[in-house]
Amino acid sequence: MLKGKLYKVNAIELLPQDLGLPGVQKYIVSLSLDGSHDIFKGHFPGNPVLPGVCQVEMVREVSGEITDKQLMLMQASQVKYLALINPLANDRLSMNLKFMNAGQGEIDVTAEITSGETIFMKMKGRLTEF
């Protein structure tokens, strides 16, 4: 829905397996925001901010791209917004993802959206195939 319009995926890197955490996959995803997207005209005029719901949707969409599955957010047990994302100041973002198979077509996901040392959002949730 938002990919290719609001943001672009530049690169997806699978990190080496952590031997202490079998079955866990970790990725770093490089993203670019389009600061001229219409959503920023209303959120907020003169001071654009990436809406939190868009950040959660980006996690869902990128997770689906990585797993090559149609996923929907079944549960968000934690979502914390720690800093505002202004696309004019932070048009390049990193998304850190950790997946763990929860069985029955479900995936537990832990996500962070960052830029440099700044953490904008942290999330824990469950995605399911549909």
Backbone atoms as SQL, in Angstrom:
CREATE TABLE atoms (id INTEGER PRIMARY KEY, chain TEXT, resi INTEGER, resn TEXT, atom TEXT, x REAL, y REAL, z REAL);
INSERT INTO atoms VALUES
  (1, 'A', 1, 'MET', 'N', 0.815, -1.189, 0.000),
  (2, 'A', 1, 'MET', 'CA', 0.000, 0.000, 0.000),
  (3, 'A', 1, 'MET', 'C', 0.865, 1.262, 0.000),
  (4, 'A', 2, 'LEU', 'N', 1.885, 1.299, 0.886),
  (5, 'A', 2, 'LEU', 'CA', 2.716, 2.488, 0.983),
  (6, 'A', 2, 'LEU', 'C', 4.031, 2.358, 0.219),
  (7, 'A', 3, 'LYS', 'N', 4.490, 1.108, 0.067),
  (8, 'A', 3, 'LYS', 'CA', 5.775, 0.862, -0.590),
  (9, 'A', 3, 'LYS', 'C', 5.728, 1.342, -2.035),
  (10, 'A', 4, 'GLY', 'N', 6.780, 2.031, -2.430),
  (11, 'A', 4, 'GLY', 'CA', 6.858, 2.563, -3.780),
  (12, 'A', 4, 'GLY', 'C', 6.226, 3.933, -3.919),
  (13, 'A', 5, 'LYS', 'N', 5.471, 4.333, -2.919),
  (14, 'A', 5, 'LYS', 'CA', 4.827, 5.651, -2.937),
  (15, 'A', 5, 'LYS', 'C', 5.386, 6.511, -1.806),
  (16, 'A', 6, 'LEU', 'N', 5.184, 6.073, -0.582),
  (17, 'A', 6, 'LEU', 'CA', 5.666, 6.809, 0.589),
  (18, 'A', 6, 'LEU', 'C', 7.135, 6.493, 0.879),
  (19, 'A', 7, 'TYR', 'N', 7.521, 5.255, 0.626),
  (20, 'A', 7, 'TYR', 'CA', 8.900, 4.851, 0.904),
  (21, 'A', 7, 'TYR', 'C', 9.380, 3.851, -0.137),
  (22, 'A', 8, 'LYS', 'N', 10.692, 3.692, -0.179),
  (23, 'A', 8, 'LYS', 'CA', 11.335, 2.757, -1.088),
  (24, 'A', 8, 'LYS', 'C', 12.306, 1.900, -0.284),
  (25, 'A', 9, 'VAL', 'N', 12.350, 0.608, -0.590),
  (26, 'A', 9, 'VAL', 'CA', 13.324, -0.293, 0.024),
  (27, 'A', 9, 'VAL', 'C', 14.586, -0.245, -0.825),
  (28, 'A', 10, 'ASN', 'N', 15.693, 0.171, -0.217),
  (29, 'A', 10, 'ASN', 'CA', 16.968, 0.266, -0.931),
  (30, 'A', 10, 'ASN', 'C', 17.756, -1.032, -0.860),
  (31, 'A', 11, 'ALA', 'N', 17.726, -1.690, 0.301),
  (32, 'A', 11, 'ALA', 'CA', 18.499, -2.923, 0.485),
  (33, 'A', 11, 'ALA', 'C', 17.946, -3.696, 1.666),
  (34, 'A', 12, 'ILE', 'N', 18.043, -5.023, 1.571),
  (35, 'A', 12, 'ILE', 'CA', 17.669, -5.917, 2.667),
  (36, 'A', 12, 'ILE', 'C', 18.863, -6.808, 2.934),
  (37, 'A', 13, 'GLU', 'N', 19.347, -6.793, 4.174),
  (38, 'A', 13, 'GLU', 'CA', 20.510, -7.600, 4.545),
  (39, 'A', 13, 'GLU', 'C', 20.114, -8.607, 5.621),
  (40, 'A', 14, 'LEU', 'N', 20.321, -9.891, 5.322),
  (41, 'A', 14, 'LEU', 'CA', 20.112, -10.951, 6.304),
  (42, 'A', 14, 'LEU', 'C', 21.357, -11.016, 7.167),
  (43, 'A', 15, 'LEU', 'N', 21.191, -10.904, 8.473),
  (44, 'A', 15, 'LEU', 'CA', 22.329, -10.960, 9.387),
  (45, 'A', 15, 'LEU', 'C', 22.677, -12.412, 9.707),
  (46, 'A', 16, 'PRO', 'N', 23.926, -12.677, 10.064),
  (47, 'A', 16, 'PRO', 'CA', 24.319, -14.043, 10.410),
  (48, 'A', 16, 'PRO', 'C', 23.479, -14.596, 11.556),
  (49, 'A', 17, 'GLN', 'N', 23.237, -15.894, 11.508),
  (50, 'A', 17, 'GLN', 'CA', 22.428, -16.576, 12.533),
  (51, 'A', 17, 'GLN', 'C', 23.136, -16.502, 13.883),
  (52, 'A', 18, 'ASP', 'N', 22.384, -16.173, 14.902),
  (53, 'A', 18, 'ASP', 'CA', 22.885, -16.186, 16.281),
  (54, 'A', 18, 'ASP', 'C', 22.730, -17.603, 16.804),
  (55, 'A', 19, 'LEU', 'N', 23.845, -18.255, 17.087),
  (56, 'A', 19, 'LEU', 'CA', 23.794, -19.661, 17.511),
  (57, 'A', 19, 'LEU', 'C', 23.035, -19.846, 18.816),
  (58, 'A', 20, 'GLY', 'N', 22.927, -18.802, 19.621),
  (59, 'A', 20, 'GLY', 'CA', 22.182, -18.888, 20.875),
  (60, 'A', 20, 'GLY', 'C', 20.678, -18.769, 20.690),
  (61, 'A', 21, 'LEU', 'N', 20.257, -18.356, 19.493),
  (62, 'A', 21, 'LEU', 'CA', 18.834, -18.164, 19.210),
  (63, 'A', 21, 'LEU', 'C', 18.454, -18.916, 17.939),
  (64, 'A', 22, 'PRO', 'N', 18.356, -20.249, 18.004),
  (65, 'A', 22, 'PRO', 'CA', 18.009, -20.992, 16.791),
  (66, 'A', 22, 'PRO', 'C', 16.603, -20.636, 16.312),
  (67, 'A', 23, 'GLY', 'N', 16.433, -20.559, 14.998),
  (68, 'A', 23, 'GLY', 'CA', 15.120, -20.257, 14.422),
  (69, 'A', 23, 'GLY', 'C', 14.801, -18.782, 14.346),
  (70, 'A', 24, 'VAL', 'N', 15.704, -17.922, 14.813),
  (71, 'A', 24, 'VAL', 'CA', 15.488, -16.481, 14.755),
  (72, 'A', 24, 'VAL', 'C', 16.244, -15.919, 13.553),
  (73, 'A', 25, 'GLN', 'N', 15.556, -15.128, 12.754),
  (74, 'A', 25, 'GLN', 'CA', 16.176, -14.468, 11.606),
  (75, 'A', 25, 'GLN', 'C', 16.190, -12.975, 11.859),
  (76, 'A', 26, 'LYS', 'N', 17.337, -12.344, 11.578),
  (77, 'A', 26, 'LYS', 'CA', 17.477, -10.906, 11.766),
  (78, 'A', 26, 'LYS', 'C', 17.853, -10.250, 10.443),
  (79, 'A', 27, 'TYR', 'N', 17.263, -9.081, 10.212),
  (80, 'A', 27, 'TYR', 'CA', 17.494, -8.332, 8.981),
  (81, 'A', 27, 'TYR', 'C', 17.716, -6.859, 9.308),
  (82, 'A', 28, 'ILE', 'N', 18.486, -6.206, 8.448),
  (83, 'A', 28, 'ILE', 'CA', 18.589, -4.752, 8.441),
  (84, 'A', 28, 'ILE', 'C', 18.106, -4.306, 7.068),
  (85, 'A', 29, 'VAL', 'N', 17.144, -3.406, 7.065),
  (86, 'A', 29, 'VAL', 'CA', 16.545, -2.924, 5.827),
  (87, 'A', 29, 'VAL', 'C', 16.820, -1.431, 5.705),
  (88, 'A', 30, 'SER', 'N', 17.348, -1.023, 4.562),
  (89, 'A', 30, 'SER', 'CA', 17.599, 0.381, 4.285),
  (90, 'A', 30, 'SER', 'C', 16.399, 0.936, 3.513),
  (91, 'A', 31, 'LEU', 'N', 15.852, 2.066, 4.000),
  (92, 'A', 31, 'LEU', 'CA', 14.652, 2.669, 3.418),
  (93, 'A', 31, 'LEU', 'C', 14.896, 4.134, 3.075),
  (94, 'A', 32, 'SER', 'N', 14.160, 4.623, 2.084),
  (95, 'A', 32, 'SER', 'CA', 14.135, 6.047, 1.751),
  (96, 'A', 32, 'SER', 'C', 12.692, 6.523, 1.785),
  (97, 'A', 33, 'LEU', 'N', 12.468, 7.664, 2.434),
  (98, 'A', 33, 'LEU', 'CA', 11.135, 8.279, 2.463),
  (99, 'A', 33, 'LEU', 'C', 11.009, 9.317, 1.359),
  (100, 'A', 34, 'ASP', 'N', 9.801, 9.462, 0.823),
  (101, 'A', 34, 'ASP', 'CA', 9.497, 10.512, -0.142),
  (102, 'A', 34, 'ASP', 'C', 8.847, 11.662, 0.617),
  (103, 'A', 35, 'GLY', 'N', 9.642, 12.672, 0.932),
  (104, 'A', 35, 'GLY', 'CA', 9.157, 13.812, 1.711),
  (105, 'A', 35, 'GLY', 'C', 8.104, 14.637, 1.000),
  (106, 'A', 36, 'SER', 'N', 7.915, 14.414, -0.321),
  (107, 'A', 36, 'SER', 'CA', 6.896, 15.167, -1.061),
  (108, 'A', 36, 'SER', 'C', 5.557, 14.430, -1.125),
  (109, 'A', 37, 'HIS', 'N', 5.467, 13.257, -0.487),
  (110, 'A', 37, 'HIS', 'CA', 4.214, 12.488, -0.504),
  (111, 'A', 37, 'HIS', 'C', 3.081, 13.311, 0.114),
  (112, 'A', 38, 'ASP', 'N', 1.884, 13.147, -0.431),
  (113, 'A', 38, 'ASP', 'CA', 0.713, 13.922, 0.010),
  (114, 'A', 38, 'ASP', 'C', 0.390, 13.769, 1.490),
  (115, 'A', 39, 'ILE', 'N', 0.749, 12.644, 2.091),
  (116, 'A', 39, 'ILE', 'CA', 0.409, 12.437, 3.505),
  (117, 'A', 39, 'ILE', 'C', 1.025, 13.510, 4.394),
  (118, 'A', 40, 'PHE', 'N', 2.185, 14.038, 3.975),
  (119, 'A', 40, 'PHE', 'CA', 2.870, 15.046, 4.794),
  (120, 'A', 40, 'PHE', 'C', 2.240, 16.426, 4.671),
  (121, 'A', 41, 'LYS', 'N', 1.387, 16.613, 3.669),
  (122, 'A', 41, 'LYS', 'CA', 0.699, 17.901, 3.535),
  (123, 'A', 41, 'LYS', 'C', -0.328, 18.097, 4.642),
  (124, 'A', 42, 'GLY', 'N', -0.883, 17.005, 5.133),
  (125, 'A', 42, 'GLY', 'CA', -1.881, 17.099, 6.196),
  (126, 'A', 42, 'GLY', 'C', -1.348, 16.671, 7.549),
  (127, 'A', 43, 'HIS', 'N', -0.143, 16.175, 7.581),
  (128, 'A', 43, 'HIS', 'CA', 0.418, 15.618, 8.834),
  (129, 'A', 43, 'HIS', 'C', 1.861, 16.044, 8.981),
  (130, 'A', 44, 'PHE', 'N', 2.184, 17.156, 9.217),
  (131, 'A', 44, 'PHE', 'CA', 1.433, 18.366, 9.522),
  (132, 'A', 44, 'PHE', 'C', 1.956, 19.476, 8.621),
  (133, 'A', 45, 'PRO', 'N', 1.116, 20.381, 8.131),
  (134, 'A', 45, 'PRO', 'CA', 1.567, 21.449, 7.237),
  (135, 'A', 45, 'PRO', 'C', 2.704, 22.268, 7.863),
  (136, 'A', 46, 'GLY', 'N', 3.809, 22.368, 7.137),
  (137, 'A', 46, 'GLY', 'CA', 4.952, 23.135, 7.624),
  (138, 'A', 46, 'GLY', 'C', 5.854, 22.374, 8.570),
  (139, 'A', 47, 'ASN', 'N', 5.385, 21.268, 9.106),
  (140, 'A', 47, 'ASN', 'CA', 6.185, 20.449, 10.016),
  (141, 'A', 47, 'ASN', 'C', 5.839, 18.975, 9.769),
  (142, 'A', 48, 'PRO', 'N', 6.306, 18.403, 8.649),
  (143, 'A', 48, 'PRO', 'CA', 5.901, 17.045, 8.293),
  (144, 'A', 48, 'PRO', 'C', 6.399, 15.998, 9.283),
  (145, 'A', 49, 'VAL', 'N', 5.521, 15.051, 9.593),
  (146, 'A', 49, 'VAL', 'CA', 5.833, 13.958, 10.509),
  (147, 'A', 49, 'VAL', 'C', 5.250, 12.675, 9.923),
  (148, 'A', 50, 'LEU', 'N', 6.050, 11.611, 9.926),
  (149, 'A', 50, 'LEU', 'CA', 5.564, 10.322, 9.452),
  (150, 'A', 50, 'LEU', 'C', 4.603, 9.748, 10.493),
  (151, 'A', 51, 'PRO', 'N', 3.341, 9.535, 10.135),
  (152, 'A', 51, 'PRO', 'CA', 2.369, 9.009, 11.102),
  (153, 'A', 51, 'PRO', 'C', 2.784, 7.638, 11.652),
  (154, 'A', 52, 'GLY', 'N', 2.478, 7.409, 12.912),
  (155, 'A', 52, 'GLY', 'CA', 2.800, 6.138, 13.555),
  (156, 'A', 52, 'GLY', 'C', 2.169, 4.954, 12.860),
  (157, 'A', 53, 'VAL', 'N', 0.936, 5.096, 12.404),
  (158, 'A', 53, 'VAL', 'CA', 0.266, 3.995, 11.723),
  (159, 'A', 53, 'VAL', 'C', 1.009, 3.623, 10.441),
  (160, 'A', 54, 'CYS', 'N', 1.629, 4.589, 9.782),
  (161, 'A', 54, 'CYS', 'CA', 2.421, 4.303, 8.583),
  (162, 'A', 54, 'CYS', 'C', 3.686, 3.532, 8.935),
  (163, 'A', 55, 'GLN', 'N', 4.264, 3.827, 10.085),
  (164, 'A', 55, 'GLN', 'CA', 5.457, 3.108, 10.518),
  (165, 'A', 55, 'GLN', 'C', 5.133, 1.639, 10.769),
  (166, 'A', 56, 'VAL', 'N', 4.008, 1.376, 11.405),
  (167, 'A', 56, 'VAL', 'CA', 3.578, -0.006, 11.651),
  (168, 'A', 56, 'VAL', 'C', 3.281, -0.699, 10.327),
  (169, 'A', 57, 'GLU', 'N', 2.636, -0.006, 9.408),
  (170, 'A', 57, 'GLU', 'CA', 2.337, -0.577, 8.094),
  (171, 'A', 57, 'GLU', 'C', 3.619, -0.878, 7.331),
  (172, 'A', 58, 'MET', 'N', 4.626, -0.035, 7.459),
  (173, 'A', 58, 'MET', 'CA', 5.910, -0.292, 6.809),
  (174, 'A', 58, 'MET', 'C', 6.535, -1.583, 7.336),
  (175, 'A', 59, 'VAL', 'N', 6.437, -1.811, 8.646),
  (176, 'A', 59, 'VAL', 'CA', 6.953, -3.061, 9.231),
  (177, 'A', 59, 'VAL', 'C', 6.211, -4.251, 8.628),
  (178, 'A', 60, 'ARG', 'N', 4.902, -4.154, 8.525),
  (179, 'A', 60, 'ARG', 'CA', 4.106, -5.249, 7.962),
  (180, 'A', 60, 'ARG', 'C', 4.472, -5.503, 6.503),
  (181, 'A', 61, 'GLU', 'N', 4.550, -4.448, 5.716),
  (182, 'A', 61, 'GLU', 'CA', 4.848, -4.602, 4.293),
  (183, 'A', 61, 'GLU', 'C', 6.244, -5.163, 4.051),
  (184, 'A', 62, 'VAL', 'N', 7.236, -4.631, 4.754),
  (185, 'A', 62, 'VAL', 'CA', 8.612, -5.112, 4.579),
  (186, 'A', 62, 'VAL', 'C', 8.735, -6.555, 5.054),
  (187, 'A', 63, 'SER', 'N', 8.063, -6.894, 6.138),
  (188, 'A', 63, 'SER', 'CA', 8.071, -8.283, 6.621),
  (189, 'A', 63, 'SER', 'C', 7.486, -9.220, 5.576),
  (190, 'A', 64, 'GLY', 'N', 6.411, -8.800, 4.928),
  (191, 'A', 64, 'GLY', 'CA', 5.810, -9.600, 3.861),
  (192, 'A', 64, 'GLY', 'C', 6.739, -9.761, 2.679),
  (193, 'A', 65, 'GLU', 'N', 7.465, -8.699, 2.344),
  (194, 'A', 65, 'GLU', 'CA', 8.423, -8.785, 1.239),
  (195, 'A', 65, 'GLU', 'C', 9.544, -9.773, 1.568),
  (196, 'A', 66, 'ILE', 'N', 10.050, -9.717, 2.775),
  (197, 'A', 66, 'ILE', 'CA', 11.145, -10.605, 3.177),
  (198, 'A', 66, 'ILE', 'C', 10.694, -12.060, 3.193),
  (199, 'A', 67, 'THR', 'N', 9.519, -12.317, 3.749),
  (200, 'A', 67, 'THR', 'CA', 9.042, -13.700, 3.883),
  (201, 'A', 67, 'THR', 'C', 8.351, -14.199, 2.624),
  (202, 'A', 68, 'ASP', 'N', 8.078, -13.293, 1.684),
  (203, 'A', 68, 'ASP', 'CA', 7.350, -13.617, 0.458),
  (204, 'A', 68, 'ASP', 'C', 5.968, -14.196, 0.777),
  (205, 'A', 69, 'LYS', 'N', 5.304, -13.562, 1.770),
  (206, 'A', 69, 'LYS', 'CA', 3.968, -13.989, 2.189),
  (207, 'A', 69, 'LYS', 'C', 3.076, -12.766, 2.332),
  (208, 'A', 70, 'GLN', 'N', 1.773, -12.976, 2.154),
  (209, 'A', 70, 'GLN', 'CA', 0.780, -11.942, 2.444),
  (210, 'A', 70, 'GLN', 'C', 0.547, -11.978, 3.948),
  (211, 'A', 71, 'LEU', 'N', 0.950, -10.928, 4.639),
  (212, 'A', 71, 'LEU', 'CA', 0.852, -10.899, 6.092),
  (213, 'A', 71, 'LEU', 'C', -0.087, -9.796, 6.550),
  (214, 'A', 72, 'MET', 'N', -0.742, -10.055, 7.685),
  (215, 'A', 72, 'MET', 'CA', -1.507, -9.000, 8.341),
  (216, 'A', 72, 'MET', 'C', -1.086, -8.966, 9.806),
  (217, 'A', 73, 'LEU', 'N', -1.215, -7.810, 10.392),
  (218, 'A', 73, 'LEU', 'CA', -0.880, -7.640, 11.798),
  (219, 'A', 73, 'LEU', 'C', -2.009, -8.214, 12.638),
  (220, 'A', 74, 'MET', 'N', -1.679, -9.238, 13.402),
  (221, 'A', 74, 'MET', 'CA', -2.670, -9.895, 14.239),
  (222, 'A', 74, 'MET', 'C', -2.676, -9.300, 15.647),
  (223, 'A', 75, 'GLN', 'N', -1.480, -8.923, 16.117),
  (224, 'A', 75, 'GLN', 'CA', -1.362, -8.393, 17.471),
  (225, 'A', 75, 'GLN', 'C', -0.163, -7.465, 17.542),
  (226, 'A', 76, 'ALA', 'N', -0.319, -6.347, 18.208),
  (227, 'A', 76, 'ALA', 'CA', 0.793, -5.443, 18.514),
  (228, 'A', 76, 'ALA', 'C', 0.869, -5.361, 20.029),
  (229, 'A', 77, 'SER', 'N', 1.789, -6.124, 20.609),
  (230, 'A', 77, 'SER', 'CA', 1.861, -6.169, 22.071),
  (231, 'A', 77, 'SER', 'C', 2.591, -4.951, 22.633),
  (232, 'A', 78, 'GLN', 'N', 3.475, -4.364, 21.835),
  (233, 'A', 78, 'GLN', 'CA', 4.172, -3.146, 22.243),
  (234, 'A', 78, 'GLN', 'C', 4.459, -2.310, 21.011),
  (235, 'A', 79, 'VAL', 'N', 4.125, -1.044, 21.073),
  (236, 'A', 79, 'VAL', 'CA', 4.531, -0.090, 20.047),
  (237, 'A', 79, 'VAL', 'C', 4.917, 1.188, 20.794),
  (238, 'A', 80, 'LYS', 'N', 6.178, 1.596, 20.632),
  (239, 'A', 80, 'LYS', 'CA', 6.662, 2.797, 21.322),
  (240, 'A', 80, 'LYS', 'C', 7.237, 3.748, 20.287),
  (241, 'A', 81, 'TYR', 'N', 6.744, 4.968, 20.292),
  (242, 'A', 81, 'TYR', 'CA', 7.266, 6.016, 19.418),
  (243, 'A', 81, 'TYR', 'C', 8.174, 6.892, 20.277),
  (244, 'A', 82, 'LEU', 'N', 9.452, 6.900, 19.949),
  (245, 'A', 82, 'LEU', 'CA', 10.444, 7.552, 20.790),
  (246, 'A', 82, 'LEU', 'C', 10.901, 8.911, 20.261),
  (247, 'A', 83, 'ALA', 'N', 10.712, 9.129, 18.958),
  (248, 'A', 83, 'ALA', 'CA', 11.081, 10.403, 18.338),
  (249, 'A', 83, 'ALA', 'C', 10.250, 10.569, 17.067),
  (250, 'A', 84, 'LEU', 'N', 10.028, 11.820, 16.679),
  (251, 'A', 84, 'LEU', 'CA', 9.273, 12.109, 15.460),
  (252, 'A', 84, 'LEU', 'C', 10.166, 11.921, 14.238),
  (253, 'A', 85, 'ILE', 'N', 9.591, 11.356, 13.175),
  (254, 'A', 85, 'ILE', 'CA', 10.309, 11.213, 11.915),
  (255, 'A', 85, 'ILE', 'C', 9.868, 12.330, 10.986),
  (256, 'A', 86, 'ASN', 'N', 10.733, 13.310, 10.787),
  (257, 'A', 86, 'ASN', 'CA', 10.512, 14.378, 9.835),
  (258, 'A', 86, 'ASN', 'C', 11.215, 13.953, 8.548),
  (259, 'A', 87, 'PRO', 'N', 10.472, 13.729, 7.451),
  (260, 'A', 87, 'PRO', 'CA', 11.088, 13.212, 6.228),
  (261, 'A', 87, 'PRO', 'C', 12.060, 14.185, 5.567),
  (262, 'A', 88, 'LEU', 'N', 11.983, 15.454, 5.928),
  (263, 'A', 88, 'LEU', 'CA', 12.914, 16.431, 5.368),
  (264, 'A', 88, 'LEU', 'C', 14.264, 16.363, 6.081),
  (265, 'A', 89, 'ALA', 'N', 14.240, 15.975, 7.343),
  (266, 'A', 89, 'ALA', 'CA', 15.473, 15.852, 8.122),
  (267, 'A', 89, 'ALA', 'C', 15.998, 14.411, 8.127),
  (268, 'A', 90, 'ASN', 'N', 15.110, 13.444, 8.010),
  (269, 'A', 90, 'ASN', 'CA', 15.479, 12.022, 8.065),
  (270, 'A', 90, 'ASN', 'C', 14.797, 11.273, 6.932),
  (271, 'A', 91, 'ASP', 'N', 15.310, 11.416, 5.728),
  (272, 'A', 91, 'ASP', 'CA', 14.702, 10.712, 4.600),
  (273, 'A', 91, 'ASP', 'C', 15.292, 9.324, 4.403),
  (274, 'A', 92, 'ARG', 'N', 16.376, 9.007, 5.080),
  (275, 'A', 92, 'ARG', 'CA', 17.006, 7.676, 5.023),
  (276, 'A', 92, 'ARG', 'C', 16.852, 7.028, 6.392),
  (277, 'A', 93, 'LEU', 'N', 16.232, 5.858, 6.402),
  (278, 'A', 93, 'LEU', 'CA', 15.961, 5.145, 7.647),
  (279, 'A', 93, 'LEU', 'C', 16.487, 3.723, 7.565),
  (280, 'A', 94, 'SER', 'N', 16.703, 3.141, 8.725),
  (281, 'A', 94, 'SER', 'CA', 17.009, 1.714, 8.825),
  (282, 'A', 94, 'SER', 'C', 15.894, 1.050, 9.611),
  (283, 'A', 95, 'MET', 'N', 15.524, -0.140, 9.182),
  (284, 'A', 95, 'MET', 'CA', 14.541, -0.940, 9.908),
  (285, 'A', 95, 'MET', 'C', 15.245, -2.230, 10.323),
  (286, 'A', 96, 'ASN', 'N', 15.311, -2.447, 11.621),
  (287, 'A', 96, 'ASN', 'CA', 15.889, -3.673, 12.151),
  (288, 'A', 96, 'ASN', 'C', 14.747, -4.619, 12.478),
  (289, 'A', 97, 'LEU', 'N', 14.774, -5.805, 11.886),
  (290, 'A', 97, 'LEU', 'CA', 13.700, -6.775, 12.076),
  (291, 'A', 97, 'LEU', 'C', 14.248, -8.070, 12.634),
  (292, 'A', 98, 'LYS', 'N', 13.484, -8.662, 13.537),
  (293, 'A', 98, 'LYS', 'CA', 13.802, -9.991, 14.061),
  (294, 'A', 98, 'LYS', 'C', 12.532, -10.825, 13.974),
  (295, 'A', 99, 'PHE', 'N', 12.631, -11.967, 13.303),
  (296, 'A', 99, 'PHE', 'CA', 11.491, -12.862, 13.118),
  (297, 'A', 99, 'PHE', 'C', 11.713, -14.161, 13.869),
  (298, 'A', 100, 'MET', 'N', 10.627, -14.664, 14.458),
  (299, 'A', 100, 'MET', 'CA', 10.639, -15.988, 15.059),
  (300, 'A', 100, 'MET', 'C', 9.327, -16.667, 14.702),
  (301, 'A', 101, 'ASN', 'N', 9.422, -17.880, 14.175),
  (302, 'A', 101, 'ASN', 'CA', 8.242, -18.641, 13.790),
  (303, 'A', 101, 'ASN', 'C', 7.419, -18.952, 15.033),
  (304, 'A', 102, 'ALA', 'N', 6.138, -18.574, 15.009),
  (305, 'A', 102, 'ALA', 'CA', 5.244, -18.821, 16.140),
  (306, 'A', 102, 'ALA', 'C', 4.304, -19.987, 15.857),
  (307, 'A', 103, 'GLY', 'N', 4.471, -20.652, 14.682),
  (308, 'A', 103, 'GLY', 'CA', 3.629, -21.796, 14.328),
  (309, 'A', 103, 'GLY', 'C', 2.340, -21.367, 13.654),
  (310, 'A', 104, 'GLN', 'N', 1.734, -22.284, 12.950),
  (311, 'A', 104, 'GLN', 'CA', 0.446, -22.094, 12.285),
  (312, 'A', 104, 'GLN', 'C', 0.410, -20.853, 11.392),
  (313, 'A', 105, 'GLY', 'N', 1.509, -20.608, 10.658),
  (314, 'A', 105, 'GLY', 'CA', 1.554, -19.475, 9.742),
  (315, 'A', 105, 'GLY', 'C', 1.722, -18.126, 10.412),
  (316, 'A', 106, 'GLU', 'N', 2.109, -18.129, 11.681),
  (317, 'A', 106, 'GLU', 'CA', 2.282, -16.878, 12.423),
  (318, 'A', 106, 'GLU', 'C', 3.758, -16.613, 12.681),
  (319, 'A', 107, 'ILE', 'N', 4.111, -15.329, 12.692),
  (320, 'A', 107, 'ILE', 'CA', 5.489, -14.901, 12.907),
  (321, 'A', 107, 'ILE', 'C', 5.496, -13.831, 13.991),
  (322, 'A', 108, 'ASP', 'N', 6.329, -14.034, 14.997),
  (323, 'A', 108, 'ASP', 'CA', 6.564, -12.976, 15.977),
  (324, 'A', 108, 'ASP', 'C', 7.629, -12.052, 15.403),
  (325, 'A', 109, 'VAL', 'N', 7.369, -10.761, 15.451),
  (326, 'A', 109, 'VAL', 'CA', 8.290, -9.780, 14.895),
  (327, 'A', 109, 'VAL', 'C', 8.652, -8.752, 15.960),
  (328, 'A', 110, 'THR', 'N', 9.929, -8.417, 15.993),
  (329, 'A', 110, 'THR', 'CA', 10.429, -7.298, 16.785),
  (330, 'A', 110, 'THR', 'C', 11.046, -6.338, 15.780),
  (331, 'A', 111, 'ALA', 'N', 10.693, -5.068, 15.859),
  (332, 'A', 111, 'ALA', 'CA', 11.154, -4.095, 14.868),
  (333, 'A', 111, 'ALA', 'C', 11.608, -2.806, 15.536),
  (334, 'A', 112, 'GLU', 'N', 12.573, -2.177, 14.907),
  (335, 'A', 112, 'GLU', 'CA', 13.010, -0.834, 15.277),
  (336, 'A', 112, 'GLU', 'C', 13.200, -0.045, 13.991),
  (337, 'A', 113, 'ILE', 'N', 12.789, 1.206, 14.015),
  (338, 'A', 113, 'ILE', 'CA', 13.088, 2.123, 12.922),
  (339, 'A', 113, 'ILE', 'C', 14.053, 3.152, 13.482),
  (340, 'A', 114, 'THR', 'N', 15.200, 3.296, 12.805),
  (341, 'A', 114, 'THR', 'CA', 16.273, 4.145, 13.298),
  (342, 'A', 114, 'THR', 'C', 16.872, 4.985, 12.177),
  (343, 'A', 115, 'SER', 'N', 17.673, 5.951, 12.585),
  (344, 'A', 115, 'SER', 'CA', 18.548, 6.691, 11.681),
  (345, 'A', 115, 'SER', 'C', 19.742, 7.111, 12.518),
  (346, 'A', 116, 'GLY', 'N', 20.909, 6.582, 12.184),
  (347, 'A', 116, 'GLY', 'CA', 22.088, 6.863, 12.998),
  (348, 'A', 116, 'GLY', 'C', 21.867, 6.342, 14.404),
  (349, 'A', 117, 'GLU', 'N', 22.066, 7.199, 15.374),
  (350, 'A', 117, 'GLU', 'CA', 21.902, 6.818, 16.785),
  (351, 'A', 117, 'GLU', 'C', 20.464, 6.993, 17.280),
  (352, 'A', 118, 'THR', 'N', 19.609, 7.600, 16.464),
  (353, 'A', 118, 'THR', 'CA', 18.241, 7.902, 16.888),
  (354, 'A', 118, 'THR', 'C', 17.325, 6.712, 16.635),
  (355, 'A', 119, 'ILE', 'N', 16.630, 6.287, 17.677),
  (356, 'A', 119, 'ILE', 'CA', 15.601, 5.251, 17.546),
  (357, 'A', 119, 'ILE', 'C', 14.256, 5.972, 17.528),
  (358, 'A', 120, 'PHE', 'N', 13.530, 5.804, 16.425),
  (359, 'A', 120, 'PHE', 'CA', 12.243, 6.473, 16.275),
  (360, 'A', 120, 'PHE', 'C', 11.084, 5.629, 16.803),
  (361, 'A', 121, 'MET', 'N', 11.143, 4.311, 16.555),
  (362, 'A', 121, 'MET', 'CA', 10.023, 3.449, 16.919),
  (363, 'A', 121, 'MET', 'C', 10.540, 2.068, 17.264),
  (364, 'A', 122, 'LYS', 'N', 9.907, 1.468, 18.279),
  (365, 'A', 122, 'LYS', 'CA', 10.149, 0.071, 18.639),
  (366, 'A', 122, 'LYS', 'C', 8.802, -0.632, 18.655),
  (367, 'A', 123, 'MET', 'N', 8.804, -1.875, 18.203),
  (368, 'A', 123, 'MET', 'CA', 7.540, -2.607, 18.116),
  (369, 'A', 123, 'MET', 'C', 7.762, -4.091, 18.329),
  (370, 'A', 124, 'LYS', 'N', 6.826, -4.716, 19.015),
  (371, 'A', 124, 'LYS', 'CA', 6.745, -6.171, 19.099),
  (372, 'A', 124, 'LYS', 'C', 5.328, -6.547, 18.690),
  (373, 'A', 125, 'GLY', 'N', 5.224, -7.561, 17.851),
  (374, 'A', 125, 'GLY', 'CA', 3.907, -7.953, 17.405),
  (375, 'A', 125, 'GLY', 'C', 3.901, -9.345, 16.802),
  (376, 'A', 126, 'ARG', 'N', 2.739, -9.718, 16.329),
  (377, 'A', 126, 'ARG', 'CA', 2.555, -11.020, 15.669),
  (378, 'A', 126, 'ARG', 'C', 1.890, -10.786, 14.330),
  (379, 'A', 127, 'LEU', 'N', 2.491, -11.364, 13.307),
  (380, 'A', 127, 'LEU', 'CA', 1.955, -11.320, 11.948),
  (381, 'A', 127, 'LEU', 'C', 1.429, -12.684, 11.583),
  (382, 'A', 128, 'THR', 'N', 0.383, -12.715, 10.759),
  (383, 'A', 128, 'THR', 'CA', -0.171, -13.985, 10.324),
  (384, 'A', 128, 'THR', 'C', -0.434, -13.947, 8.831),
  (385, 'A', 129, 'GLU', 'N', -0.350, -15.094, 8.203),
  (386, 'A', 129, 'GLU', 'CA', -0.636, -15.188, 6.764),
  (387, 'A', 129, 'GLU', 'C', -2.149, -15.071, 6.539),
  (388, 'A', 130, 'PHE', 'N', -2.502, -14.462, 5.412),
  (389, 'A', 130, 'PHE', 'CA', -3.912, -14.433, 5.019),
  (390, 'A', 130, 'PHE', 'C', -4.053, -14.707, 3.558);
